[in-house]
Amino acid sequence: MKKVLVLLLVFVSLVSAASAEGFNLSAMTTEELVSLRDAANAELAVRNFQTKEVVVPTGEYTIGVDIPAGVYTLINSENRTSLISTYETDGSLDLTFNVSQEKSVGKLELIDGQKIEIIFDSIVFKPYEGLGF
């Protein structure tokens, strides 16, 4: 049964890829978009694709060296409150905020050369995935 499902998903993917030039998302209904999203998620599951989450312990880190540049959601990995500070590429303080079980950072963009400091407890960095609508 799994092989049949995989073959069906591969076939749908190939047909979709072949017609990608004429692919117009704005012309699709909401139901069609949801169906397409579900099919894409199923294919990603078949490929064992996982959103990467990394626990970063307390310390100072350079973006682009220790942590890849990108847009992240930050959540606390334990039950304590952590203090996060980001610094501009010239070393000046940019942002300071607390992260706890009740309060996460929904979206934080980090660029090469910036520094980030984590105090009190480790933080889970995960790629920002939007607001979830």
N, C-alpha and C positions, 0 to 999 in steps of 0.2 A: 504494500500500500504506500509506504514511504517513497519507494522508487517511482511509482506512478505520479505521486504528487511532485516530486523533484523534477521529473521529466516534463510535467505540465508547466511548472514554474519556469523551467529553462526555455520551453517553447514560447511561453508568453513573453519572456524577457527578450528572446531573439526577435520575435515579431515586433515588439515595442521598439527595440533598437533599430530595426530595419526601417521603421516608419518615424523615427525620431525627428527627422527634418520637418515633417508636417505636424508635429506634436504641439497642440495648442491647449495649455492648461486652462486658460481663461474661458474657453468654449465648453469646458466640461461642467456638468452639474456637481453639486456638493456630494451627492451619492456616488458619482463616478470617481471623484477625487478621493473620497474615503475608501472606496474599493481599491483604487490604485495604491493608496498609502498602505492598506492592509496587505496587498500583494507584495509590495516592496519590503515591508517588515518581515513577511514570511520568508522571502528570498534571503534577506539578511540573516535570519535565524538559521536557515539551511547552511549558510556559509559560515556560521559561528561568529558573526560579527558582534562585538561587544563594545559598548561605550566605555572608554577607559576612565577609571577613577583611580586617583593616586592619593595615598595618605602622605602628607608632607609634615615631618616632625618640626618641632620648634627650631628656630635658627634664622640665619640671613641667607637669602638666595638671590642670584642674579638671573634676570629673565634673559633667555636666549643661551644661557650657559647651563644653569641648574634646572630651570623650568622653561619649557618651550613657550614662546610668545603665543598669545591667543586670548580668547574670551572664555572666562570660567565662571562657574557657580561654586561658591565656597560654603562648606558646611562643617560643623564641629564634629570631630570623630569620637569625642567622649562626652561626659556630662558637665564639663567645666566650661568656663568662658575663656576664649582666646582673644588676644589683642593682635590686630594686624595693622602694619604700617607699610605703605608703599612710598618709594622714593623715585623722583625723576632721574633721568640719565645724568644730570649734573649733581646729583646727591641731595637736592633739596626735598624736604618732606612734601609728599603729594596728598595722601589720604591716611586717616587712622580710623579704625572702626573695631567694634567688638563682634565676635561670632560666638553664638551659644546654640544650645539645642533649640531654643525658641526663635533665634534670630540668625538667619543665614545671609550671605551676600548673593543676591540673585544673578548679578551680572557684573563682572570685573574684567576690563580689558587691560592686558599686560603687554608691553612692547619691549623689544630687545634693548638691553642696556639698563632698564629699570631694575630696582632692587625691591625685594619684599622681605619683611621681617615678621616672624610668627613668634609670639610670646605666650607662655602658660600651657598650651596644649596643641597637639597636632591638628591639622586641618585637612579635610578631604577636598581635593581639587577635581572637578569634573567638567568636561566641555559644556559650555552654555548651550542649551537646547531650546531657547525661546521660553515664552510664558506658558506654554501648554494649552493654548486655546484650540 
